[in-house]
């Protein structure tokens, strides 16, 4: 009987030791996995911040050279309605003294530009740039042409190349805001329709 009690105590002790070791092992594995996930997240965040810094520097250089395109992926109308659009057919382009504004929606009606919207060209003038206290760059200019007479207000955010452009026509109050990415002219991938 003493041998049985000693054997039972030995088995019970080994089971408790194994259970405690298994729990410690599981806790250690969970902690290791969490540390790996945290390290991976920190690496990805650092890579994203580096890519955003490069995009921002490219966008600022393009603004200063007056050779840029805002490829819009969202349009907001005067009444607050928004529409998601294709970025290669909805843009504001500035090539030094020339500017183009194009909006095109996915409709069955081809529109004046042949791709479902309007494309207008004009001359860029009165370009002024300023930086606010948050590091956002504001740029104001006019585009005057046969089909357009408007004030353009562009804001480039301090993180990456995200920008918004507000187009305010001089002859009516149909203000429109385009949101998207500001790219150097040589990096853009736009499709321009017929202009007037």
PyMOL commands that set and color helices and strands:
alter all, ss='L'
color gray80, all
select helices_A, chain A and resi 2-65+185-187
alter helices_A, ss='H'
color red, helices_A
select strands_A, chain A and resi 67-76+82-84+91-95+98-104+117-131+137-144+149-156+162-169+176-184
alter strands_A, ss='S'
color yellow, strands_A
deselect
rebuild
show_as cartoon
